[in-house]
Amino acid sequence: FIRISRFDLIAAGIGIAAGAVWFISRSAGWGNLILQLAIVIGCIPTYRSTLANPASERPGPWLAWTGSFVLGAAVVALRWTGHPLELAYSVAGFFAYGGIGIIALRGRESRQ
């Protein structure tokens, strides 16, 4: 195991804040939107390590996960209710996880 970083603590704090916002306001949309910020912040350490050494991550799992966000967005679009916040999870995940996958593609050559 590694030490808990400040990014982990910030992401956890934002996650707790998202839960509090949802509980107090009863607004799932705002709680969801704030939670997306926690997910993106939680990816920062992985971005940093992958930028420093692209071979440290395998692109396949990250790109597959990115594909799942595309499918999630497609489901939201097919069942569209006129609430753009319903796309927040898919959009945040697409960019956060897809970016890691794309960076990791650069490290593929060094693994071969």
C-alpha positions, -999 to +999 in steps of 0.1 A: +000+000+000+010+036-005+005+067+017-028+085+012-021+116-009-035+150-005-055+144-038-071+113-021-081+134+009-094+162-013-114+137-034-128+121-003-137+155+011-155+164-021-173+131-021-185+137+015-195+172+005-215+158-025-234+135-001-241+164+023-253+186-006-276+158-017-289+151+018-295+188+026-309+199-008-324+166-019-310+175-053-294+144-069-283+165-098-261+188-077-248+159-056-239+141-088-222+171-104-200+177-073-192+140-071-178+142-107-153+167-094-141+142-068-137+115-096-116+139-117-094+150-088-090+113-079-074+107-113-048+134-109-022+111-093-027+085-121-023+112-147+009+124-130+025+090-128+014+080-164+027+113-178+061+106-161+061+070-172+035+060-198+045+024-196+033+023-159-003+018-171-017-005-196-040+013-221-065-015-226-084-014-193-085+024-194-098+025-230-123-003-223-136+017-193-138+048-216-160+027-239-183+019-211-188+057-205-196+061-242-223+033-238-236+050-207-239+083-225-257+064-253-282+050-228-288+084-213-293+099-248-318+071-258-338+077-226-334+114-227-355+133-202-341+168-209-317+169-179-282+175-191-268+167-156-276+131-164-246+131-187-221+144-161-208+109-151-203+097-186-186+129-198-163+132-168-154+095-170-148+097-208-123+125-204-107+115-171-102+078-179-099+081-216-070+106-212-051+081-191-057+054-217-044+077-245-013+087-225-007+050-217-007+042-254+026+060-257+041+035-232+030+006-252+061+007-275+084+005-245+067-026-232+070-044-266 
